[in-house]
Amino acid sequence: MNQILINKRLYVTPELKRKKKVYKFNFILSLFLLIVLVTLCIYAEYDRNKSEEVSQQILSDMNKSLEEKKQAQSDILVIVLNNQQEDANVEELPTVDIAALPSGEQETQQRDKFVTENGYEYYRIATISIPKINVNYSILEGVTGSEKETEELLKKSPCKLEGPEPNKRGNFCVVGHNYRNTKFFSKVPTLQIGDTFSITDLTGKTLEYRIYNMYEVVPEDTSCLDQVANGKREVTLITCTNDSQRRVIVKAEEIK
């Protein structure tokens, strides 16, 4: 029996010991990398959820601001009517018809500037609602339009990339992240021609748009930003494919 045990020990060569150590090292390394990967995935999901919370807070604040402006305009109208009833001989003061201002001036006058934690300034210029995929977000616009500024703002909400003011004639281009879940523009690639969505600008006006074309391009192709809209109101939604290798382009025009 002792001889058998001794012989068995002889078969554990230095090469086998080396391989055993290598296997042990590889196992520990694989386990460590797995833990790091899981940690990164958890953090990424946490960061996405945090971005969603920030975005919804921005939307809530913007909706509240629009309601307050509507209420203020309503109160002014009531005061004017009451004054006219009390004294019909009072000379009417000149008023500014906001709706009659030249293109773009309405929103510019009502814009409020905000600043991110990292010091980037931006405006809240509109809201977008896509009922089919449960999308409701504010649309932001950076002050400088720099790449870093846009990257920072895209973590908060979809952003204007090019074009006129919201609901104006031209090609209003909006870009949003695809997080491959249900947040931001992740479900935009699932939309179909004929689907509709709406955009509400800072005057409170809401316009409906219908999708008439969808396609994919390489990241270097920026032809979708072309401003030749033939006098129409158009919207272009832009996001990434699920593998982030191409861009999904959604073209829509105003429903009249």
C-alpha positions as a printed NumPy array, in Angstrom:
array([[  0.   ,   0.   ,   0.   ],
       [  2.779,   2.434,   0.932],
       [  4.518,   1.656,  -2.357],
       [  1.37 ,   2.486,  -4.286],
       [  1.03 ,   5.855,  -2.544],
       [  4.628,   6.701,  -3.239],
       [  4.227,   5.836,  -6.889],
       [  1.152,   8.036,  -7.172],
       [  3.038,  10.966,  -5.742],
       [  5.736,  10.513,  -8.31 ],
       [  3.236,  11.215, -11.081],
       [  2.686,  14.806,  -9.757],
       [  5.422,  16.277, -11.887],
       [  6.657,  19.892, -11.79 ],
       [  4.828,  20.448, -15.099],
       [  1.52 ,  19.397, -13.517],
       [  2.168,  21.676, -10.561],
       [  2.847,  24.569, -12.944],
       [ -0.351,  23.885, -14.842],
       [ -2.286,  23.701, -11.596],
       [ -0.997,  27.116, -10.582],
       [ -1.836,  28.527, -14.002],
       [ -5.372,  27.136, -13.82 ],
       [ -5.776,  28.555, -10.322],
       [ -4.507,  31.958, -11.434],
       [ -6.785,  31.98 , -14.475],
       [ -9.763,  31.047, -12.329],
       [ -9.083,  33.849,  -9.853],
       [ -8.497,  36.314, -12.707],
       [-11.725,  35.259, -14.437],
       [-13.641,  35.602, -11.191],
       [-12.186,  39.064, -10.625],
       [-13.037,  40.179, -14.171],
       [-16.564,  38.823, -13.767],
       [-17.016,  40.809, -10.566],
       [-15.7  ,  43.962, -12.286],
       [-18.016,  43.409, -15.26 ],
       [-21.064,  42.89 , -13.046],
       [-20.125,  45.974, -11.014],
       [-19.807,  48.074, -14.184],
       [-23.178,  46.82 , -15.439],
       [-24.827,  47.658, -12.125],
       [-23.249,  51.104, -12.097],
       [-24.254,  51.735, -15.725],
       [-27.854,  50.826, -14.949],
       [-27.781,  52.998, -11.842],
       [-26.402,  55.888, -13.914],
       [-29.146,  55.396, -16.518],
       [-31.843,  55.341, -13.857],
       [-30.374,  58.484, -12.314],
       [-30.405,  60.166, -15.745],
       [-34.049,  59.163, -16.163],
       [-34.935,  60.675, -12.788],
       [-33.168,  63.925, -13.686],
       [-34.897,  64.022, -17.062],
       [-38.339,  63.491, -15.563],
       [-37.657,  66.226, -13.008],
       [-36.71 ,  68.595, -15.832],
       [-39.938,  67.66 , -17.636],
       [-41.998,  68.181, -14.488],
       [-40.43 ,  71.591, -13.846],
       [-40.973,  72.614, -17.457],
       [-44.624,  71.559, -17.454],
       [-45.115,  73.472, -14.213],
       [-43.489,  76.556, -15.737],
       [-45.747,  76.355, -18.812],
       [-48.827,  76.079, -16.603],
       [-47.73 ,  79.075, -14.546],
       [-47.245,  81.141, -17.716],
       [-50.681,  80.144, -18.972],
       [-52.202,  81.072, -15.61 ],
       [-50.363,  84.398, -15.584],
       [-51.662,  85.23 , -19.069],
       [-55.16 ,  84.255, -17.995],
       [-54.93 ,  86.471, -14.892],
       [-53.742,  89.411, -17.01 ],
       [-56.679,  88.935, -19.353],
       [-59.133,  88.895, -16.432],
       [-57.62 ,  92.077, -14.972],
       [-57.824,  93.865, -18.344],
       [-61.45 ,  92.836, -18.817],
       [-62.351,  93.922, -15.299],
       [-60.686,  97.303, -15.792],
       [-62.555,  97.815, -19.032],
       [-65.828,  97.075, -17.3  ],
       [-65.074,  99.413, -14.398],
       [-64.054, 102.347, -16.553],
       [-64.806, 102.217, -20.254],
       [-63.254, 105.667, -20.691],
       [-59.779, 104.562, -19.6  ],
       [-57.361, 104.735, -22.522],
       [-56.263, 101.258, -23.529],
       [-52.537, 100.728, -23.128],
       [-50.589,  99.157, -26.019],
       [-50.024,  95.431, -25.573],
       [-47.653,  92.976, -27.167],
       [-49.235,  90.084, -29.023],
       [-46.824,  87.237, -28.301],
       [-48.323,  85.049, -31.005],
       [-47.665,  87.76 , -33.592],
       [-43.947,  88.095, -32.918],
       [-41.569,  87.152, -35.763],
       [-40.47 ,  83.525, -36.081],
       [-38.276,  82.437, -33.171],
       [-38.79 ,  85.556, -31.02 ],
       [-41.647,  84.07 , -28.971],
       [-39.512,  81.254, -27.598],
       [-36.413,  83.448, -27.18 ],
       [-38.304,  85.886, -24.971],
       [-39.633,  83.102, -22.764],
       [-36.455,  81.06 , -22.459],
       [-34.876,  80.45 , -19.077],
       [-31.219,  79.502, -18.83 ],
       [-30.087,  76.601, -16.653],
       [-26.672,  75.25 , -15.67 ],
       [-25.539,  71.635, -15.207],
       [-23.404,  70.431, -12.316],
       [-20.359,  70.692, -14.589],
       [-21.088,  74.27 , -15.609],
       [-22.702,  73.763, -19.011],
       [-25.523,  76.192, -19.795],
       [-28.674,  75.14 , -21.604],
       [-32.307,  75.982, -22.349],
       [-35.472,  73.93 , -22.103],
       [-37.066,  74.594, -25.471],
       [-39.895,  72.062, -25.895],
       [-41.374,  68.729, -24.846],
       [-41.834,  65.613, -26.968],
       [-44.457,  62.911, -26.478],
       [-44.474,  59.58 , -28.355],
       [-47.425,  57.626, -26.886],
       [-46.668,  54.376, -28.746],
       [-43.363,  53.878, -26.923],
       [-44.271,  55.803, -23.752],
       [-41.799,  58.636, -24.389],
       [-42.287,  61.947, -22.571],
       [-39.265,  64.204, -22.29 ],
       [-38.105,  67.779, -22.416],
       [-35.953,  68.828, -25.359],
       [-32.831,  70.743, -24.355],
       [-30.541,  73.052, -26.308],
       [-27.019,  73.967, -25.271],
       [-25.804,  77.555, -25.362],
       [-22.564,  76.878, -27.275],
       [-23.428,  73.682, -29.153],
       [-20.011,  72.169, -28.391],
       [-19.52 ,  68.393, -28.479],
       [-18.758,  68.113, -24.758],
       [-21.757,  70.265, -23.911],
       [-24.029,  68.07 , -26.039],
       [-22.633,  64.889, -24.478],
       [-23.358,  66.287, -21.02 ],
       [-26.901,  67.366, -21.904],
       [-27.753,  64.061, -23.615],
       [-27.366,  62.377, -20.228],
       [-30.24 ,  64.532, -19.002],
       [-32.695,  64.516, -21.901],
       [-32.984,  64.473, -25.706],
       [-31.421,  67.547, -27.314],
       [-31.869,  69.766, -30.336],
       [-29.063,  69.037, -32.779],
       [-29.937,  71.275, -35.725],
       [-32.723,  73.306, -37.279],
       [-35.262,  76.009, -36.409],
       [-37.12 ,  76.602, -33.171],
       [-39.636,  73.898, -32.208],
       [-42.794,  73.805, -34.373],
       [-41.323,  76.292, -36.849],
       [-40.949,  75.709, -40.58 ],
       [-37.836,  73.718, -41.349],
       [-36.181,  70.495, -40.21 ],
       [-36.134,  70.385, -36.393],
       [-33.569,  67.682, -35.508],
       [-33.635,  65.972, -32.1  ],
       [-31.083,  63.43 , -30.878],
       [-31.428,  61.07 , -27.905],
       [-29.539,  58.167, -26.335],
       [-30.375,  54.521, -26.996],
       [-29.745,  52.795, -23.665],
       [-31.133,  49.476, -24.998],
       [-33.931,  49.525, -22.441],
       [-37.108,  51.623, -22.225],
       [-35.497,  54.975, -21.422],
       [-34.812,  58.026, -23.572],
       [-34.834,  57.11 , -27.315],
       [-34.167,  53.395, -26.774],
       [-37.481,  52.371, -28.37 ],
       [-37.399,  54.897, -31.219],
       [-35.977,  52.234, -33.612],
       [-39.171,  50.194, -33.048],
       [-41.391,  52.953, -34.455],
       [-42.993,  52.465, -37.866],
       [-44.   ,  54.65 , -40.789],
       [-47.415,  56.132, -39.983],
       [-46.803,  56.404, -36.234],
       [-47.367,  59.824, -34.689],
       [-45.9  ,  61.99 , -31.944],
       [-46.308,  65.555, -30.705],
       [-44.076,  68.475, -29.772],
       [-45.12 ,  71.302, -27.446],
       [-43.137,  74.541, -27.662],
       [-42.64 ,  77.275, -25.074],
       [-45.784,  79.099, -26.154],
       [-47.796,  76.036, -25.158],
       [-48.656,  75.197, -28.763],
       [-48.721,  71.47 , -29.542],
       [-48.32 ,  70.125, -33.079],
       [-48.745,  66.538, -34.23 ],
       [-46.25 ,  64.87 , -36.583],
       [-46.516,  61.655, -38.613],
       [-43.532,  59.482, -39.551],
       [-43.068,  59.153, -43.311],
       [-39.591,  57.584, -43.524],
       [-37.122,  55.55 , -41.443],
       [-33.618,  54.382, -42.299],
       [-30.111,  53.79 , -40.943],
       [-26.871,  55.584, -41.779],
       [-23.229,  55.471, -40.738],
       [-22.282,  57.967, -38.011],
       [-20.429,  60.155, -40.515],
       [-23.56 ,  60.665, -42.658],
       [-25.203,  63.938, -41.564],
       [-27.48 ,  64.397, -44.571],
       [-30.523,  63.973, -42.299],
       [-29.756,  67.43 , -40.876],
       [-30.423,  69.079, -44.251],
       [-32.678,  72.117, -43.807],
       [-34.393,  71.898, -47.21 ],
       [-37.962,  71.298, -45.998],
       [-39.865,  73.067, -48.804],
       [-41.609,  75.368, -46.343],
       [-42.937,  72.458, -44.262],
       [-42.655,  71.757, -40.549],
       [-40.573,  68.615, -40.192],
       [-38.965,  66.729, -37.308],
       [-36.016,  64.344, -37.489],
       [-35.43 ,  61.967, -34.564],
       [-31.929,  60.505, -34.269],
       [-30.559,  57.719, -32.082],
       [-28.115,  54.786, -32.259],
       [-28.763,  51.215, -33.307],
       [-28.564,  48.672, -30.488],
       [-24.943,  47.865, -31.369],
       [-24.069,  51.595, -31.585],
       [-22.508,  51.06 , -35.024],
       [-25.078,  53.012, -37.044],
       [-27.639,  55.777, -36.597],
       [-31.404,  55.351, -36.805],
       [-33.093,  58.251, -38.614],
       [-36.827,  58.907, -38.21 ],
       [-38.352,  61.546, -40.497],
       [-41.774,  63.056, -39.728],
       [-43.884,  65.937, -40.989],
       [-46.674,  68.017, -39.505],
       [-50.187,  66.573, -39.636],
       [-52.434,  69.235, -41.135]])
